[in-house]
Each structure stands twice: as C-alpha cells, then as structure tokens.
Amino acid sequence: MQLQAETEDMDALLKHVEERLSTLGGYVEQKEVYRGSAYAKNVFRNATLTLRVPAEKADKLVEDVGEVSNITSSSEQVDDVT
C-alpha cells in the first residue's frame, strides 16, 4: 500500500505514525526526511517512509493517518504468490 498525505505539522504527523505503528505491532523499516533548503523562500519538506504493519491492521493505520492529515492519494498492490 502506498499513501501520500499532507499536513501543516510534519514532525507531529511522523511522531503520530510511529506511535500508532508501535501499538499496532508494526515498525518503520526505512525513513527519509527532506527538511527543505535554507535558501528557498518557500520551505518544502517531505518524508518517505517504508512501514511494516500486520496486514489485518493496515486499514486501521490508514484510518488513523487520515484523522491527523489529508490523504491526497493511495494505492494498493497485491502480489499473487501461488
């Protein structure tokens, strides 16, 4: 599953996601954060996270993220392993 979300407080959103992951039995596998340029007039920050959460709890995580941010897009991929 892939999500894109926007927020006015990225640090608070990242903290919220990590706390919720912990309570759902998941973890952050990879985290990349771009904090913006000191020379840009408009500060643009973003983060890319690879999260691992039990499949049966993924929808709950998405719901929780949606409560504290605006999810702008989402996609889901299912791999057939048979």
Secondary structure as UniProt FT lines:
FT   STRAND          2..6
FT   HELIX           10..23
FT   TURN            24..25
FT   STRAND          27..34
FT   STRAND          46..52
FT   HELIX           55..57
FT   HELIX           58..68
FT   STRAND          70..75
//
